[in-house]
């Protein structure tokens, strides 16, 4: 089983500091929802986010949406050889049933995530449980997963290739690889300390979805998943 953890994902409800900003209130009114029950989204709340700490890594739920669609729809996942997890920038963790089929439409995805933050699970009642949200930081989540090795992918890591990384991962029973699900910047120090080996597949930063798709493809080849 290969574990991919989308770490420090730009997924959160609008924080208290900007609830009264006009752009936040306008979007909430248009949707008929309380502002505190809507996702922070850079495309809607750009001017409000200037006052937020670490704002360059926040407000991009579209990145996680893209990553999850790629992973959950992959042959690797369909052959029950992949498990994906999410850790958010505000230290929540999301447990994902591999059979989950997420909305393709981004607005519907955002509504689903808003419901998840409010109810802690999706569906709110009944089975099967597809998504579950818990207040766990990245260290606590890794203790739950209990991987036998933790790799990280960063432009600041040791130069390598997708082929080599996939080959190394395939040598373990329960490995985990971290992919940053944020638009800019680096992993936090507390996250970096949990990584056994940090690799770079390109001398410059790449979009998360490029790294994600290339890694999954190489893993499928190494594990003979077609």
N, CA, C and O of each residue as an XYZ file, in Angstrom:
904
protein
N       0.841     -1.198      0.000
C       0.000      0.000      0.000
C       0.875      1.246      0.000
O       1.741      1.400      0.861
N       0.653      2.124     -0.951
C       1.356      3.403     -1.020
C       0.472      4.480     -0.403
O      -0.710      4.581     -0.734
N       1.039      5.280      0.488
C       0.317      6.403      1.087
C       0.846      7.712      0.516
O       2.055      7.941      0.495
N      -0.058      8.568      0.053
C       0.314      9.929     -0.339
C      -0.409     10.890      0.591
O      -1.632     10.854      0.721
N       0.366     11.742      1.229
C      -0.199     12.742      2.133
C      -0.057     14.116      1.505
O       1.057     14.579      1.256
N      -1.187     14.771      1.246
C      -1.197     16.145      0.744
C      -1.102     17.060      1.956
O      -2.083     17.295      2.660
N       0.104     17.568      2.180
C       0.423     18.246      3.432
C       0.263     19.757      3.337
O       0.496     20.364      2.292
N      -0.146     20.350      4.468
C      -0.311     21.799      4.585
C      -1.224     22.342      3.490
O      -0.979     23.410      2.929
N      -2.271     21.590      3.201
C      -3.198     21.959      2.126
C      -3.878     23.290      2.413
O      -4.244     23.579      3.552
N      -4.044     24.098      1.370
C      -4.688     25.417      1.475
C      -6.203     25.252      1.533
O      -6.923     25.652      0.618
N      -6.665     24.661      2.617
C      -8.086     24.373      2.787
C      -8.502     24.769      4.191
O      -8.036     24.185      5.169
N      -9.378     25.760      4.294
C      -9.850     26.218      5.604
C     -11.084     27.090      5.421
O     -11.318     27.646      4.349
N     -11.863     27.197      6.483
C     -12.968     28.147      6.480
C     -12.404     29.555      6.641
O     -11.289     29.734      7.131
N     -13.181     30.549      6.225
C     -12.745     31.943      6.366
C     -12.423     32.225      7.830
O     -13.275     32.019      8.694
N     -11.202     32.695      8.128
C     -10.819     32.938      9.523
C     -11.482     34.176     10.118
O     -11.943     35.065      9.402
N     -11.516     34.204     11.427
C     -12.197     35.261     12.177
C     -11.704     36.657     11.804
O     -12.493     37.600     11.751
N     -10.393     36.793     11.544
C      -9.807     38.116     11.318
C     -10.422     38.861     10.137
O     -10.405     40.092     10.118
N     -10.961     38.152      9.160
C     -11.452     38.838      7.958
C     -12.949     38.600      7.712
O     -13.436     38.851      6.610
N     -13.666     38.128      8.703
C     -15.087     37.815      8.510
C     -15.903     39.032      8.084
O     -16.902     38.893      7.377
N     -15.487     40.213      8.508
C     -16.271     41.415      8.221
C     -15.777     42.176      6.982
O     -16.288     43.249      6.661
N     -14.794     41.617      6.302
C     -14.310     42.286      5.090
C     -15.402     42.248      4.020
O     -16.099     41.242      3.885
N     -15.558     43.342      3.255
C     -16.630     43.398      2.250
C     -16.633     42.235      1.263
O     -17.700     41.728      0.919
N     -15.466     41.805      0.803
C     -15.428     40.711     -0.177
C     -15.926     39.407      0.434
O     -16.558     38.599     -0.248
N     -15.642     39.202      1.711
C     -16.096     37.995      2.403
C     -17.604     38.042      2.614
O     -18.307     37.062      2.367
N     -18.090     39.186      3.070
C     -19.527     39.328      3.332
C     -20.332     39.262      2.036
O     -21.427     38.701      2.008
N     -19.790     39.832      0.976
C     -20.491     39.828     -0.303
C     -20.640     38.397     -0.845
O     -21.712     38.016     -1.314
N     -19.573     37.624     -0.778
C     -19.635     36.247     -1.264
C     -20.591     35.397     -0.425
O     -21.352     34.592     -0.961
N     -20.543     35.585      0.892
C     -21.424     34.821      1.773
C     -22.894     35.160      1.521
O     -23.750     34.275      1.505
N     -23.178     36.446      1.327
C     -24.557     36.870      1.057
C     -25.058     36.280     -0.261
O     -26.200     35.830     -0.358
N     -24.193     36.287     -1.265
C     -24.576     35.744     -2.567
C     -24.922     34.263     -2.474
O     -25.807     33.775     -3.177
N     -24.225     33.565     -1.611
C     -24.447     32.126     -1.464
C     -25.492     31.791     -0.404
O     -25.882     30.632     -0.258
N     -25.946     32.803      0.336
C     -26.953     32.576      1.356
C     -26.442     31.775      2.531
O     -27.178     30.974      3.106
N     -25.168     31.988      2.899
C     -24.557     31.249      3.998
C     -23.859     32.225      4.937
O     -23.443     33.298      4.500
N     -23.719     31.877      6.227
C     -22.896     32.690      7.123
C     -21.453     32.706      6.633
O     -20.946     31.686      6.166
N     -20.799     33.834      6.734
C     -19.427     33.954      6.228
C     -18.493     32.935      6.857
O     -17.595     32.423      6.189
N     -18.694     32.635      8.135
C     -17.813     31.702      8.841
C     -18.006     30.250      8.405
O     -17.260     29.370      8.834
N     -18.993     29.999      7.561
C     -19.242     28.643      7.051
C     -18.832     28.501      5.585
O     -19.216     27.538      4.920
N     -18.051     29.462      5.083
C     -17.585     29.406      3.694
C     -16.069     29.214      3.658
O     -15.363     29.623      4.580
N     -15.581     28.594      2.597
C     -14.152     28.352      2.457
C     -13.408     29.630      2.074
O     -13.912     30.464      1.322
N     -12.219     29.756      2.603
C     -11.320     30.825      2.188
C     -10.845     30.528      0.765
O     -10.356     29.435      0.479
N     -10.993     31.512     -0.118
C     -10.677     31.310     -1.536
C     -10.009     32.571     -2.073
O     -10.622     33.637     -2.125
N      -8.749     32.437     -2.468
C      -7.986     33.585     -2.948
C      -8.678     34.287     -4.116
O      -8.602     35.510     -4.227
N      -9.345     33.541     -4.979
C      -9.989     34.146     -6.142
C     -11.149     35.054     -5.743
O     -11.550     35.925     -6.515
N     -11.686     34.854     -4.545
C     -12.809     35.667     -4.064
C     -12.394     36.647     -2.969
O     -12.999     37.709     -2.821
N     -11.373     36.294     -2.210
C     -11.026     37.049     -0.998
C      -9.611     37.631     -1.057
O      -8.963     37.814     -0.026
N      -9.144     37.915     -2.259
C      -7.760     38.351     -2.425
C      -7.414     39.562     -1.560
O      -6.414     39.544     -0.843
N      -8.222     40.598     -1.621
C      -7.886     41.831     -0.881
C      -8.009     41.629      0.618
O      -7.267     42.242      1.386
N      -8.913     40.799      1.037
C      -9.067     40.535      2.472
C      -7.888     39.755      3.030
O      -7.531     39.917      4.196
N      -7.280     38.907      2.202
C      -6.232     38.014      2.689
C      -4.908     38.708      2.953
O      -4.026     38.118      3.576
N      -4.743     39.939      2.499
C      -3.492     40.656      2.725
C      -3.153     40.784      4.207
O      -1.982     40.890      4.571
N      -4.164     40.775      5.054
C      -3.929     40.955      6.485
C      -3.716     39.637      7.229
O      -3.514     39.642      8.443
N      -3.758     38.516      6.520
C      -3.605     37.214      7.166
C      -2.139     36.800      7.253
O      -1.362     37.056      6.334
N      -1.769     36.166      8.348
C      -0.435     35.607      8.500
C      -0.259     34.442      7.523
O      -1.183     33.658      7.304
N       0.938     34.341      6.939
C       1.254     33.227      6.033
C       0.274     33.155      4.865
O      -0.064     32.065      4.402
N      -0.182     34.309      4.390
C      -1.259     34.345      3.402
C      -0.869     33.718      2.070
O      -1.743     33.274      1.326
N       0.437     33.672      1.747
C       0.852     33.140      0.449
C       0.590     31.640      0.327
O       0.577     31.106     -0.782
N       0.382     30.956      1.448
C       0.138     29.513      1.412
C      -1.340     29.174      1.623
O      -1.693     28.000      1.737
N      -2.200     30.182      1.676
C      -3.587     29.938      2.073
C      -4.572     30.325      0.954
O      -4.239     31.069      0.032
N      -5.789     29.789      1.075
C      -6.863     30.197      0.183
C      -6.830     29.594     -1.206
O      -7.262     30.236     -2.163
N      -6.323     28.362     -1.343
C      -6.287     27.713     -2.659
C      -6.876     26.302     -2.588
O      -6.156     25.330     -2.816
N      -8.155     26.171     -2.280
C      -8.771     24.832     -2.236
C      -8.778     24.129     -3.582
O      -8.930     22.908     -3.641
N      -8.614     24.884     -4.672
C      -8.593     24.274     -6.007
C      -7.415     23.326     -6.184
O      -7.516     22.347     -6.923
N      -6.295     23.606     -5.512
C      -5.130     22.730     -5.614
C      -5.454     21.350     -5.068
O      -5.170     20.341     -5.714
N      -6.042     21.301     -3.891
C      -6.398     20.009     -3.300
C      -7.441     19.291     -4.143
O      -7.377     18.072     -4.307
N      -8.396     20.033     -4.677
C      -9.419     19.434     -5.533
C      -8.776     18.703     -6.708
O      -9.120     17.557     -6.997
N      -7.865     19.353     -7.367
C      -7.183     18.768     -8.520
C      -6.386     17.525     -8.117
O      -6.444     16.500     -8.797
N      -5.639     17.618     -7.009
C      -4.823     16.495     -6.557
C      -5.674     15.275     -6.232
O      -5.326     14.152     -6.598
N      -6.775     15.495     -5.552
C      -7.634     14.375     -5.162
C      -8.314     13.734     -6.367
O      -8.450     12.511     -6.420
N      -8.741     14.542     -7.334
C      -9.336     13.971     -8.537
C      -8.332     13.075     -9.265
O      -8.676     11.986     -9.724
N      -7.092     13.545     -9.364
C      -6.059     12.740    -10.022
C      -5.830     11.426     -9.292
O      -5.794     10.362     -9.910
N      -5.677     11.503     -7.984
C      -5.321     10.315     -7.202
C      -6.463      9.310     -7.123
O      -6.258      8.122     -7.370
N      -7.659      9.770     -6.781
C      -8.781      8.861     -6.580
C      -9.252      8.242     -7.894
O      -9.845      7.163     -7.889
N      -8.996      8.907     -9.011
C      -9.389      8.366    -10.303
C      -8.312      7.543    -10.979
O      -8.510      7.070    -12.098
N      -7.176      7.363    -10.323
C      -6.046      6.678    -10.943
C      -6.205      5.159    -10.890
O      -6.880      4.640    -10.002
N      -5.584      4.436    -11.842
C      -5.556      2.974    -11.750
C      -4.943      2.476    -10.448
O      -5.360      1.445     -9.922
N      -3.949      3.204     -9.920
C      -3.319      2.818     -8.657
C      -4.348      2.745     -7.537
O      -4.324      1.809     -6.736
N      -5.247      3.715     -7.470
C      -6.287      3.704     -6.454
C      -7.351      2.653     -6.759
O      -7.842      1.984     -5.850
N      -7.704      2.507     -8.021
C      -8.731      1.529     -8.399
C      -8.287      0.093     -8.112
O      -9.114     -0.795     -7.907
N      -6.960     -0.121     -8.101
C      -6.432     -1.450     -7.796
C      -6.126     -1.608     -6.303
O      -5.440     -2.547     -5.899
N      -6.636     -0.689     -5.496
C      -6.501     -0.723     -4.028
C      -5.030     -0.790     -3.611
O      -4.666     -1.518     -2.687
N      -4.194     -0.020     -4.309
C      -2.775      0.040     -3.968
C      -2.370      1.422     -3.462
O      -1.191      1.681     -3.220
N      -3.359      2.312     -3.304
C      -3.084      3.693     -2.909
C      -4.036      4.117     -1.804
O      -5.217      3.769     -1.811
N      -3.498      4.879     -0.850
C      -4.332      5.516      0.171
C      -3.910      6.979      0.248
O      -2.729      7.274      0.430
N      -4.864      7.893      0.112
C      -4.532      9.312      0.177
C      -5.083      9.925      1.458
O      -6.146      9.547      1.951
N      -4.332     10.872      1.971
C      -4.661     11.567      3.211
C      -4.462     13.061      2.984
O      -3.752     13.467      2.065
N      -5.091     13.873      3.823
C      -4.945     15.324      3.722
C      -4.634     15.898      5.094
O      -5.275     15.558      6.088
N      -3.647     16.770      5.128
C      -3.350     17.577      6.313
C      -3.443     19.032      5.881
O      -2.844     19.409      4.874
N      -4.173     19.852      6.613
C      -4.393     21.235      6.190
C      -3.465     22.211      6.898
O      -2.856     21.895      7.920
N      -3.377     23.397      6.328
C      -2.514     24.445      6.860
C      -2.908     24.837      8.282
O      -2.079     25.363      9.024
N      -4.151     24.591      8.670
C      -4.628     24.910     10.013
C      -4.674     23.678     10.921
O      -5.355     23.682     11.946
N      -3.950     22.629     10.539
C      -3.801     21.414     11.344
C      -5.098     20.643     11.584
O      -5.403     20.238     12.706
N      -5.845     20.455     10.510
C      -6.898     19.447     10.472
C      -6.408     18.333      9.560
O      -5.568     18.553      8.688
N      -6.939     17.141      9.769
C      -6.610     16.017      8.905
C      -7.892     15.412      8.358
O      -8.912     15.355      9.045
N      -7.826     14.964      7.111
C      -8.991     14.369      6.456
C      -8.663     12.932      6.078
O      -7.680     12.658      5.389
N      -9.516     12.019      6.549
C      -9.419     10.605      6.218
C     -10.344     10.360      5.028
O     -11.507     10.763      5.054
N      -9.839      9.708      3.996
C     -10.583      9.570      2.742
C     -10.766      8.097      2.391
O      -9.790      7.357      2.264
N     -11.997      7.684      2.239
C     -12.309      6.344      1.773
C     -11.858      6.230      0.312
O     -12.239      7.065     -0.508
N     -11.051      5.210     -0.034
C     -10.565      5.093     -1.416
C     -11.680      4.998     -2.458
O     -11.444      5.276     -3.633
N     -12.883      4.612     -2.050
C     -13.989      4.502     -3.004
C     -14.710      5.829     -3.231
O     -15.664      5.894     -4.007
N     -14.260      6.878     -2.562
C     -14.887      8.194     -2.701
C     -14.773      8.716     -4.126
O     -13.708      8.647     -4.740
N     -15.875      9.239     -4.647
C     -15.877      9.895     -5.955
C     -16.274     11.346     -5.737
O     -17.443     11.656     -5.509
N     -15.307     12.210     -5.808
C     -15.538     13.624     -5.514
C     -16.235     14.329     -6.669
O     -16.141     13.887     -7.814
N     -16.943     15.437     -6.373
C     -17.541     16.236     -7.458
C     -16.461     16.758     -8.395
O     -15.406     17.207     -7.947
N     -16.725     16.698     -9.686
C     -15.797     17.274    -10.661
C     -15.901     18.789    -10.687
O     -14.918     19.478    -10.962
N     -17.069     19.301    -10.406
C     -17.295     20.748    -10.399
C     -16.682     21.359     -9.137
O     -16.935     20.889     -8.028
N     -15.873     22.413     -9.315
C     -15.157     23.005     -8.185
C     -16.098     23.610     -7.147
O     -15.851     23.485     -5.948
N     -17.168     24.262     -7.586
C     -18.094     24.855     -6.630
C     -18.783     23.795     -5.770
O     -19.003     24.007     -4.578
N     -19.119     22.666     -6.369
C     -19.706     21.572     -5.606
C     -18.684     20.977     -4.635
O     -19.035     20.583     -3.523
N     -17.421     20.914     -5.059
C     -16.359     20.453     -4.164
C     -16.238     21.372     -2.955
O     -16.123     20.903     -1.823
N     -16.262     22.681     -3.196
C     -16.174     23.618     -2.082
C     -17.345     23.442     -1.113
O     -17.157     23.485      0.103
N     -18.532     23.248     -1.641
C     -19.692     23.024     -0.771
C     -19.521     21.758      0.060
O     -19.891     21.722      1.233
N     -18.959     20.724     -0.553
C     -18.711     19.478      0.175
C     -17.705     19.699      1.296
O     -17.901     19.200      2.404
N     -16.635     20.437      1.030
C     -15.633     20.704      2.055
C     -16.201     21.568      3.176
O     -15.874     21.355      4.344
N     -17.040     22.530      2.842
C     -17.678     23.353      3.871
C     -18.551     22.491      4.779
O     -18.551     22.657      5.999
N     -19.289     21.576      4.174
C     -20.124     20.658      4.963
C     -19.259     19.773      5.849
O     -19.628     19.476      6.985
N     -18.101     19.349      5.327
C     -17.197     18.504      6.102
C     -16.651     19.233      7.321
O     -16.548     18.646      8.398
N     -16.300     20.503      7.164
C     -15.807     21.281      8.301
C     -16.892     21.471      9.361
O     -16.586     21.541     10.551
N     -18.132     21.552      8.947
C     -19.222     21.764      9.891
C     -19.649     20.474     10.590
O     -19.901     20.476     11.795
N     -19.733     19.370      9.839
C     -20.256     18.117     10.384
C     -19.176     17.132     10.797
O     -19.445     16.204     11.561
N     -17.954     17.320     10.302
C     -16.871     16.418     10.663
C     -16.844     15.122      9.879
O     -15.933     14.311     10.047
N     -17.835     14.919      9.025
C     -17.875     13.702      8.217
C     -18.807     13.892      7.029
O     -19.662     14.777      7.019
N     -18.619     13.038      6.030
C     -19.493     13.036      4.861
C     -19.705     11.580      4.427
O     -18.742     10.842      4.218
N     -20.973     11.174      4.293
C     -22.186     11.949      4.559
C     -22.339     12.244      6.051
O     -21.732     11.562      6.877
N     -23.147     13.254      6.410
C     -23.304     13.610      7.829
C     -23.805     12.452      8.678
O     -23.464     12.349      9.856
N     -24.616     11.578      8.084
C     -25.128     10.413      8.803
C     -25.103      9.216      7.872
O     -25.126      9.367      6.651
N     -25.055      8.036      8.448
C     -25.147      6.825      7.654
C     -23.816      6.355      7.109
O     -22.770      6.960      7.342
N     -23.886      5.274      6.387
C     -22.711      4.637      5.802
C     -22.891      4.506      4.289
O     -24.023      4.551      3.808
N     -21.814      4.345      3.531
C     -20.430      4.277      4.008
C     -19.872      5.656      4.327
O     -20.260      6.653      3.717
N     -18.969      5.701      5.280
C     -18.285      6.939      5.612
C     -17.229      7.204      4.542
O     -16.308      6.406      4.366
N     -17.358      8.319      3.831
C     -16.452      8.635      2.733
C     -15.329      9.585      3.131
O     -14.179      9.406      2.728
N     -15.672     10.598      3.927
C     -14.694     11.593      4.374
C     -14.886     11.843      5.862
O     -16.014     11.900      6.352
N     -13.775     11.990      6.575
C     -13.857     12.305      8.000
C     -12.789     13.337      8.343
O     -11.623     13.185      7.978
N     -13.197     14.380      9.044
C     -12.306     15.474      9.439
C     -11.999     15.368     10.930
O     -12.905     15.240     11.753
N     -10.706     15.421     11.269
C     -10.302     15.368     12.668
C      -9.288     16.463     12.942
O      -8.552     16.886     12.049
N      -9.259     16.916     14.184
C      -8.303     17.938     14.595
C      -6.983     17.251     14.946
O      -6.710     16.981     16.116
N      -6.168     16.971     13.932
C      -4.881     16.304     14.102
C      -3.816     17.067     13.344
O      -4.020     17.440     12.188
N      -2.673     17.304     13.988
C      -1.569     17.904     13.248
C      -0.851     16.816     12.446
O      -1.208     15.641     12.534
N       0.146     17.201     11.676
C       0.780     16.248     10.766
C       1.488     15.135     11.533
O       1.502     13.988     11.085
N       2.071     15.457     12.673
C       2.747     14.438     13.472
C       1.752     13.407     14.013
O       2.021     12.206     13.983
N       0.621     13.871     14.500
C      -0.407     12.965     15.005
C      -0.981     12.093     13.896
O      -1.266     10.915     14.111
N      -1.151     12.671     12.714
C      -1.667     11.899     11.587
C      -0.685     10.800     11.181
O      -1.098      9.678     10.888
N       0.605     11.112     11.162
C       1.591     10.108     10.796
C       1.637      8.977     11.814
O       1.870      7.826     11.446
N       1.419      9.286     13.081
C       1.365      8.219     14.084
C       0.188      7.296     13.807
O       0.277      6.089     14.033
N      -0.908      7.856     13.320
C      -2.073      7.036     12.981
C      -1.772      6.143     11.773
O      -2.107      4.959     11.783
N      -1.149      6.696     10.745
C      -0.854      5.938      9.519
C       0.232      4.898      9.770
O       0.193      3.797      9.220
N       1.200      5.263     10.606
C       2.312      4.381     10.985
C       3.084      3.854      9.773
O       3.201      2.641      9.600
N       3.615      4.758      8.925
C       4.378      4.309      7.752
C       5.735      3.756      8.158
O       6.263      4.108      9.213
N       6.308      2.880      7.311
C       7.642      2.362      7.606
C       8.751      3.240      7.034
O       9.922      3.035      7.352
N       8.401      4.218      6.193
C       9.343      5.216      5.687
C       8.539      6.436      5.261
O       7.406      6.299      4.799
N       9.112      7.631      5.410
C       8.447      8.874      4.995
C       9.379      9.637      4.058
O      10.467     10.056      4.452
N       8.935      9.812      2.805
C       9.656     10.625      1.845
C       8.924     11.951      1.672
O       7.718     12.042      1.898
N       9.660     12.962      1.274
C       9.058     14.247      0.952
C       9.553     14.715     -0.404
O      10.664     14.377     -0.814
N       8.734     15.494     -1.103
C       9.120     16.042     -2.398
C       9.177     17.557     -2.288
O       8.186     18.204     -1.947
N      10.340     18.115     -2.578
C      10.552     19.556     -2.467
C      11.689     19.955     -3.395
O      12.630     19.186     -3.591
N      11.610     21.144     -3.964
C      12.683     21.631     -4.829
C      13.986     21.813     -4.058
O      15.044     21.983     -4.663
N      13.919     21.780     -2.722
C      15.105     21.948     -1.892
C      15.697     20.623     -1.430
O      16.637     20.601     -0.636
N      15.142     19.509     -1.932
C      15.610     18.200     -1.508
C      16.795     17.699     -2.313
O      17.350     18.420     -3.143
N      17.176     16.445     -2.056
C      18.260     15.798     -2.778
C      17.827     15.494     -4.212
O      16.759     14.913     -4.407
N      18.611     15.864     -5.211
C      18.219     15.611     -6.606
C      17.958     14.134     -6.876
O      18.753     13.270     -6.505
N      16.851     13.863     -7.518
C      16.488     12.487     -7.849
C      15.546     12.529     -9.050
O      15.480     13.533     -9.758
N      14.820     11.439     -9.276
C      13.866     11.369    -10.384
C      12.615     10.651     -9.908
O      12.642      9.936     -8.907
N      11.515     10.847    -10.633
C      10.287     10.142    -10.288
C      10.501      8.627    -10.343
O       9.985      7.890     -9.503
N      11.259      8.174    -11.331
C      11.533      6.752    -11.479
C      12.247      6.201    -10.243
O      11.842      5.165     -9.715
N      13.290      6.867     -9.778
C      14.044      6.398     -8.616
C      13.209      6.433     -7.333
O      13.269      5.518     -6.511
N      12.432      7.506     -7.183
C      11.605      7.626     -5.981
C      10.551      6.529     -5.949
O      10.332      5.907     -4.910
N       9.899      6.288     -7.080
C       8.893      5.227     -7.143
C       9.522      3.866     -6.869
O       8.910      3.024     -6.212
N      10.736      3.642     -7.366
C      11.420      2.369     -7.138
C      11.696      2.188     -5.633
O      11.483      1.105     -5.088
N      12.162      3.232     -4.982
C      12.437      3.136     -3.545
C      11.157      2.901     -2.754
O      11.128      2.070     -1.847
N      10.104      3.626     -3.095
C       8.836      3.454     -2.381
C       8.305      2.035     -2.518
O       7.741      1.487     -1.571
N       8.482      1.447     -3.678
C       7.943      0.110     -3.922
C       8.665     -0.970     -3.129
O       8.213     -2.114     -3.093
N       9.777     -0.624     -2.497
C      10.518     -1.592     -1.686
C       9.957     -1.731     -0.270
O      10.393     -2.600      0.485
N       8.996     -0.881      0.094
C       8.446     -0.890      1.453
C       6.999     -1.390      1.449
O       6.314     -1.360      0.427
N       6.560     -1.848      2.614
C       5.190     -2.367      2.740
C       4.162     -1.251      2.919
O       3.053     -1.330      2.391
N       4.537     -0.209      3.667
C       3.584      0.854      3.983
C       4.280      2.218      3.948
O       4.312      2.923      4.957
N       4.839      2.594      2.785
C       5.561      3.870      2.701
C       4.604      5.044      2.562
O       3.436      4.877      2.211
N       5.121      6.231      2.844
C       4.334      7.454      2.701
C       5.184      8.524      2.051
O       6.365      8.671      2.368
N       4.580      9.275      1.136
C       5.277     10.391      0.509
C       4.454     11.661      0.692
O       3.239     11.665      0.494
N       5.131     12.727      1.069
C       4.501     14.026      1.295
C       4.570     14.873      0.033
O       5.631     15.022     -0.574
N       3.431     15.424     -0.351
C       3.374     16.398     -1.441
C       2.711     17.659     -0.896
O       1.621     17.587     -0.330
N       3.344     18.791     -1.056
C       2.778     20.042     -0.559
C       1.576     20.480     -1.388
O       1.667     20.609     -2.608
N       0.455     20.707     -0.717
C      -0.784     21.105     -1.414
C      -1.056     22.586     -1.213
O      -2.174     22.986     -0.889
N      -0.017     23.397     -1.410
C      -0.108     24.847     -1.247
C       0.553     25.519     -2.444
O       1.358     24.889     -3.130
N       0.229     26.792     -2.713
C       0.703     27.429     -3.948
C       2.136     27.933     -3.934
O       2.803     27.932     -4.968
N       2.620     28.367     -2.768
C       3.949     28.978     -2.699
C       4.617     28.604     -1.382
O       3.953     28.225     -0.417
N       5.949     28.720     -1.362
C       6.673     28.506     -0.125
C       7.144     27.073      0.048
O       7.106     26.268     -0.883
N       7.590     26.772      1.267
C       8.151     25.464      1.586
C       7.381     24.825      2.728
O       6.548     25.465      3.369
N       7.674     23.547      2.976
C       7.103     22.884      4.137
C       7.536     23.599      5.415
O       8.637     24.146      5.482
N       6.682     23.594      6.411
C       7.054     24.115      7.722
C       8.132     23.212      8.335
O       8.225     22.030      8.004
N       8.934     23.778      9.222
C      10.030     23.021      9.845
C       9.513     21.788     10.572
O      10.149     20.735     10.542
N       8.362     21.914     11.226
C       7.810     20.779     11.968
C       7.456     19.632     11.032
O       7.527     18.466     11.421
N       7.079     19.954      9.814
C       6.786     18.922      8.813
C       8.072     18.310      8.278
O       8.170     17.090      8.140
N       9.050     19.140      7.978
C      10.316     18.654      7.445
C      10.984     17.664      8.399
O      11.626     16.715      7.949
N      10.843     17.873      9.703
C      11.498     17.006     10.688
C      10.945     15.585     10.678
O      11.594     14.666     11.177
N       9.751     15.396     10.115
C       9.129     14.076     10.082
C       9.555     13.266      8.860
O       9.253     12.078      8.758
N      10.259     13.916      7.936
C      10.639     13.279      6.674
C      11.988     12.569      6.822
O      12.953     13.144      7.326
N      12.038     11.311      6.375
C      13.291     10.552      6.402
C      14.211     10.965      5.252
O      15.418     11.115      5.440
N      13.633     11.149      4.062
C      14.396     11.565      2.891
C      13.581     12.601      2.116
O      12.411     12.376      1.807
N      14.204     13.729      1.809
C      13.546     14.767      1.013
C      14.197     14.782     -0.371
O      15.415     14.916     -0.495
N      13.366     14.642     -1.409
C      13.878     14.563     -2.778
C      13.404     15.750     -3.608
O      12.334     16.311     -3.372
N      14.227     16.117     -4.585
C      13.870     17.126     -5.582
C      13.890     16.465     -6.955
O      14.867     15.808     -7.315
N      12.819     16.633     -7.717
C      12.746     16.029     -9.049
C      13.005     17.053    -10.151
O      13.020     16.715    -11.335
N      13.206     18.306     -9.751
C      13.427     19.377    -10.716
C      14.072     20.543     -9.966
O      13.709     20.795     -8.817
N      15.009     21.255    -10.574
C      15.720     22.311     -9.849
C      14.859     23.511     -9.466
O      15.259     24.315     -8.624
N      13.682     23.637    -10.076
C      12.772     24.733     -9.750
C      11.461     24.158     -9.235
O      11.145     23.002     -9.515
N      10.686     24.953     -8.481
C       9.397     24.462     -7.988
C       8.464     24.076     -9.134
O       8.391     24.768    -10.149
N       7.757     22.969     -8.957
C       6.754     22.510     -9.927
C       5.368     22.603     -9.297
O       5.233     22.573     -8.073
N       4.341     22.718    -10.135
C       2.979     22.689     -9.619
C       2.718     21.335     -8.967
O       3.196     20.303     -9.438
N       1.958     21.353     -7.886
C       1.704     20.135     -7.121
C       1.067     19.052     -7.982
O       1.388     17.873     -7.835
N       0.155     19.449     -8.892
C      -0.529     18.441     -9.695
C       0.398     17.780    -10.709
O       0.166     16.634    -11.093
N       1.440     18.477    -11.147
C       2.425     17.859    -12.028
C       3.207     16.789    -11.280
O       3.387     15.676    -11.775
N       3.666     17.131    -10.094
C       4.386     16.171     -9.254
C       3.496     14.971     -8.936
O       3.936     13.824     -9.014
N       2.268     15.242     -8.583
C       1.319     14.195     -8.197
C       1.084     13.193     -9.332
O       1.183     11.983     -9.130
N       0.776     13.700    -10.507
C       0.450     12.808    -11.629
C       1.663     12.003    -12.077
O       1.541     10.820    -12.395
N       2.838     12.639    -12.105
C       4.046     11.930    -12.545
C       4.430     10.841    -11.550
O       4.829      9.745    -11.944
N       4.308     11.142    -10.271
C       4.655     10.144     -9.255
C       3.712      8.949     -9.323
O       4.159      7.803     -9.299
N       2.418      9.210     -9.407
C       1.438      8.122     -9.461
C       1.678      7.243    -10.685
O       1.592      6.018    -10.599
N       1.976      7.860    -11.810
C       2.238      7.096    -13.034
C       3.454      6.183    -12.861
O       3.413      5.016    -13.250
N       4.530      6.708    -12.282
C       5.719      5.888    -12.076
C       5.459      4.765    -11.077
O       5.981      3.662    -11.237
N       4.672      5.029    -10.068
C       4.322      3.981     -9.107
C       3.502      2.879     -9.772
O       3.690      1.697     -9.483
N       2.603      3.267    -10.654
C       1.809      2.265    -11.378
C       2.701      1.359    -12.210
O       2.456      0.155    -12.295
N       3.729      1.922    -12.821
C       4.641      1.099    -13.619
C       5.447      0.158    -12.731
O       5.637     -1.009    -13.075
N       5.922      0.658    -11.594
C       6.737     -0.185    -10.716
C       5.910     -1.292    -10.086
O       6.432     -2.376     -9.827
N       4.636     -1.045     -9.835
C       3.783     -2.027     -9.175
C       2.958     -2.837    -10.178
O       2.081     -3.608     -9.789
N       3.245     -2.659    -11.466
C       2.539     -3.390    -12.529
C       1.025     -3.187    -12.468
O       0.251     -4.134    -12.606
N       0.623     -1.936    -12.261
C      -0.802     -1.593    -12.242
C      -1.146     -0.973    -13.587
O      -0.568      0.047    -13.961
N      -2.063     -1.564    -14.309
C      -2.443     -1.053    -15.642
C      -3.948     -0.914    -15.738
O      -4.465     -0.500    -16.776
